[in-house]
């Protein structure tokens, strides 16, 4: 049922998932599926689609060859060193160091990654899961250097994209591709299987230009510890590990996070976020204005 949301001064009469609230938060039951297409629409068979609907994520080995992984890593190095990328805000630095944490907008700044998002191994699965044509909502490479890499606290991407970008419903999916070995001990991603079926409201108003600090350390738009504890008890915690070239497809509302990397082994992953062309951005639901285009694209041209 459509709710009227009055969230920290922002009102939207079509908000199914109010968040950044001042009252006691709740867990809302999700009304949309995670899988919108069928077996005839792409490479996933009926069993794989059922598993994705149930867990909210799917892991596929050997999506990229060693040569393709190396090309992507070279692009990460090139973009990280590019002064224009740093000046534009697209390169996020770990607090207190000069170590790169994230590089955004990589599909438009790299021909290699620009071709990859249109590769049938990737694009056909995105279209199948979302049941429509798709476009890139966000692309980035997360880098977690050895000894210095700091983690990402528990969160749902959809909560942020809904609140700060205006993503109406969780009809978006991320493809995370390992560019280095992801071990259990070097800050690899933790996910709660099945958690995508609940939307966890978060407390607190969105500061102006919140992205300038949240991309380094997110403090607004994260669940309370008691909610994380409750979800972990209900859903459990799995870990995404694998050799370079492995892909994790995960729903935008899956609860996930990662710990610090105190090992000598760096970790880097390419993230490609696909959104349905039937779910394009509106005004933010809980922020004064949208985040920059390089973080949340408003070019809704379908990929082909």
N, C-alpha and C positions, 0 to 999 in steps of 0.2 A: 504494500500500500504506500502511495506517495506520501511523504512527510513534508511538513512545512518546517524548515530549519532556520533558526535564528542563532547564528554561531558567531559570537564575538563581533557583532555589528554587521555581519554579512547575511543577507537573506536570499534564499533561492528556493522557489516553490517546487522544484523538481529534484530535490536532493534525497536520494534513497539512502545515502550513507553519511549522515551528519557527523562531523568530527571537529577536533580542536574546540571542544565544548568547555563550559565553565562548571557544568553539573557533574554528578557521578556518572562515569562512563559505563557503557554496556557493550555486550557482544551481540551484534546483529546477525541474523541468519541471512546468508547470501541468497538472492533469488535467481541469479543468472548461472548458466552452466559454465564449466571450464572448457568444454569441448563443444564447438558449434557446428562442425562439419561431420561428415561420415566417412566410412572406409573408401568409398568411391572418389573422394575429393582429394586424396593425396597418398603419401607413402605409408602412413600409419595404418595398420590393420585394425580390425574391430577390438581385438584383445588389448592392443597398445592404447587405443583411444579410451577404452573402459578403465585401464590402469591410470591414465592421465587424469580422467574425470575423478577418480577416487582419491589419488594421492596429491594431485595438483602439480606433478612434475614427472619428467621422463628423462632418463640418461641414455645417450647413444655414444658408443665407442667409435673411435677412428673416423670421425666426421671429416677432419682435415688431415692431409698428409704432412709428413715432416717438413717438406719443402714449403707448403702453405703456411704452416705454423711459423717457420723461420721468417717468411715474408711479412707476416703480421707483426712479429717481434721487432723486425727492422723498422717497420712503420711506427711502432710505439716509441722506439729510440729516436727516430727522426722528428716526430711530432713533439716529443717531450723537450727536445733541445731547441725547437723553433722559437725564436724570440717573439715573433708575431703571435704565435699560439699562446704564449705566456702572457703577453700584453693584453690579449683579448679576454682573458679570464678562463679560457678553455682548459688550461692546465692547473690542476689543484695540487697544492704542495702539503706534505705532512707538516703538522704544526711543530715549530721549533727546529725544523731541518730544511734542507733543500731537496729532499727526496720526493719524487713524484708519487702522488696517491691515485689520481685519476686524470685521464685526458678525455675531453668531451668532443662531440661532433665529428667523430673520426670517419664516419662514412662519407662526409662531404669534404674532408681534408685529405683523404687517401684514396687513390684510384684502386688500390688493392682491396680495401674494405668496401669501397663503393661497388666493386664487382661481386664481392662475396655476398652482399645482402640480396643480390638478384640471382645467386646460384640456386639451381633447383633443389639441391640438398637442404638448403635453408628456407628459401622462399615458399616452396611447395608445402612444407610442414607448417609454416606460419599461417598460410591461407587455410589449410585444412583445420587447424585448431580453432581459428577464429571464424571460419565459415564465410569468408568474404575476401575481397581485395584488401590489401593492407598497405600501410605506409610506416616509415620509421618515426616513432615518437622520440626516441633518444638512442644515441650510440655513445659508447665510452669504452675505455680500457682501464680497468682497475689494476693497480700495481701495488704489491705488498713486499717491499724490500726485506731482505734478511736482517734480523736483529731489530730493525726500526719500524717495521710495518705495524700500524695500529688497526684494530678491527672495526667492524661495523655493528652497532648495537642492534638488537632484535627490532624488526620493523616489517611492515607491509609496504611494498612500493606503491600499491594502489592508494593507500592512505595519503601519501605525499602527493602523488600525481593528481588525485581528486581534489585535495585541499588547495594545493598551490598552482596546479596547471589547468584545472577544470576538466579532467577526464571524467565523463559522466558515470560510467559503470565499469566493472573489471572485465572488459572484453579486450584485454591486451595480454601479450605473452612475451617473456624474455628468453633469449637464447644466449647462454653463457658458454663460451668456448675456452677451454684451458690452453694457454700459450706456454705454460711451464707445467711440470708435474705438480699436481695438487695432492699433497700428502695429508694424512689426518692431523699432522702436527705443524703445518706451516700456514695456518690461518685459513684453511679451506672453509667453504660455505657450509653452514648448518641449516637444515630446513626441517619444518614440522609437517610431515605428510598428513594431508587432509585439512590443514589449518585454513586453506583457501575458502572453506565453506563458512567461515565466521569472519565478520568484519569487526575489528576491535576499535572502538572509539578512543580517541586520545584527548587529553586535557591540556588546555592552555592556548592562548591566542598566538597566531603566527606573527612573529616580528617582521617589520619591513625588511625586504631584501634578505630574508632568512637564509637563502641559498649560499650567501657569502660565508656563512659559518657552518651551516648544516652539512655541507659537502665535505668538511674536514672532520666534524664531530657532531652528529645529530642529537639534539636535545629536545626539540619540539617535534611532535608527531611520532613519538615512540610510546609503546604500551607500558603500563605500570608493571612493576615486578610481580605483583599478585596475579595479573592477567597472564604474564609469561609463564608463571608457575602453573596456573590452571590449564593453559593450553599444552604445556609440556606433559602434564599428567594425562591429558586426554588424547593427545596425538603422538607423543614421543618425539624424538629428534633423530634425524638421519644426517649423514654427512656426504657431501659431494666431493669425491676424490677421483683421480684418474690420471692417466698419462696425457701429455700434451696432445691436443687435437680432439679431446672428448667434449661432447656438448651436453649441457643441461638445459632442457626446455622447462620453464616454470611459470606458473600462472602469476599474474600481477599481484594477487592478494595472498600468496603464500607467506607465512611468517618465516623470516630467515635472518641470519646474522653470521658474524665471524669473529673469532678471537684474534688477539695480537699474534704476530709472527716473531717469535724470539729465537728462531732457528737460523742457521746460515743459508737456508734455501729460499730464494725469492719466489714469489707467486704472482702471476699476472693472468688475467682473464679478459677476453673480449666480450662485451655485453651489447647485444642487438635487441632493442625493444620494438616489437611490432604492435601496432594498434589497428583495429578494424576501421575501415573508412566509414562505417556506420556508427562509429563511436567517437567522432572527432571532438576536439576540445571546445569548451565554452569558457565563460569567465570562471576564474577560480572560485571554489565553493567556500574557502576559508582563508583567503589572503586578499590583500588590497589590490594587487595587480599580478599578472602572469610572470613567471620566471622567463629569463632570456631564451631566445629562439634556439641557441646552441644547447640548451638543457631540455627544452620541451618544444619540439618543432610544431609549427602551425602551417607547415606545407603538407597538405593532406593528399597530394598527388599519389595515386596508387602506383606501387612498384610494378615494373614489367620487365 
